Each structure stands twice: as structure tokens, then as C-alpha cells.
């Protein structure tokens, strides 16, 4: 019910339900570092972020990350017969999810340098456990490029987003058009306007084929912005 309330945007209801569920688990035999509790705590942090309750959001994100860092460090050397490798991997992936979520939050709060650190760590975890071609790894690569782009580090951003676009095409990623849109934006910032236009058009075609109306509108807006920039630089 809590997840459904969150999906529907019923934040007050979702908050109460998540808190009640956490209290119920803690009243039983669950520990504070139980993955289920961390998952719900992360969702609470996202609720606070959506309400612009920044101090509570930051406290929540940091609790999740620090708790999982301690947990993964403790689990690292445990033998397979004590803790299966898959459970260790699940905890590390949850840490990656927390880092990713906190990175997105920091980017919206104009802290790209700190967000970059979160994305780099999340990307490394995803690469280590799921491999470079996993859909989540590809998106994290593109997101890291966005953070670098915001900081004006266009060449570094291009390296990451170009690789993400290659992998998205190779694996037929369901959000390839989103990655292409990001690639085109970075090309525009590098003032490679012809290539940016070509990539935007490819992204637009895919977005239309997939019925992603929001992306279609966003890409059309970016194409108009590109045309304006090209015109401004024409002698």
C-alpha cells in the first residue's frame, strides 16, 4: 500500500505507511541495517526531497548510505556458507541505488561536484556486479555524463555518453532514445552542431516509435534551441 501511495503521488499517506512498516519490522527481529528497512528509508528520503524538506532528505540519504557502507564492509570477508554471494551482491546493489538517488537529489540542488562522486561510485558497483552492458549500468554512465556536462567538462562527459550510446544500441536498450538525447545535448555544448542535429533526429525518431510523448516534446524543444544557437553563430 505504501508503494502504491507513493506511485500515486500521495506523499503524506506513503510517509505514514512506510514509517508504520519500519516500526513493525523493528518491533520484530529485524535490525536497523536490514535491507528492507533501508529500502523504505530511501523512499522516505525521496518523499522529503519531493517536499523540499532538505534537511530530512539529506539525513535520510546519508543514513542509508552510511549504514550500507558499514554492512558491506562487515559482509565482505564472510565465507559463502555463512552468507551467500548473492546476498552480498544484493546489499551492494542497494548501496548503488542509494548513491544514485542521492546523486540525483544533489544535482537538483546544484551540487554537481558532489553528485559526480555519488554517480561514479554507483556506476562502479553496477559495473562490478551486473556488468557494463546491463541496462542500469548504461543509464548510470549517461547520468554521470550529465553531471560532468553541467560542470562544463564536455570532453569527459562526451567520453561517457558516447560509450553509453554505443552500449544502448548494442543491447537494444529500452531507453536508447533518452541516452541519444543526452549525447546530442553534450555535442551541442561542444559546438558540434551538425552531429548534434543528426543525433537529435535519431533520438526523435526512436521516441516517436516508442510512443514517448514527453521525450518527443523535450527533443523538439532541444532541436529548436540548437537551431537558435546555430543561427546566432552564423556570420
Secondary structure, DSSP 8 states (H G I E B T S, - for coil): -HHHHHHTT-HHHHHHHHHHHHHHHHHTT--TT-HHHHHHHHHHHHHHHHTT-HHHHHHHHHHHHHHHHHHHHHHTT--TTTS-HHHHHHHHHHHHHHHHHHHHHHHHTT-HHHHHHHHHHHHHHHHHHH-TTSHHHHHHHHHHHHHHHHTT-HHHHHHHHHHHHHHHHHHT-TTHHHHHHHHHHHHHHTT-HHHHHHHHHHHHHHHHHTT-HHHHHHHHHHHHHHHHHHHHT--
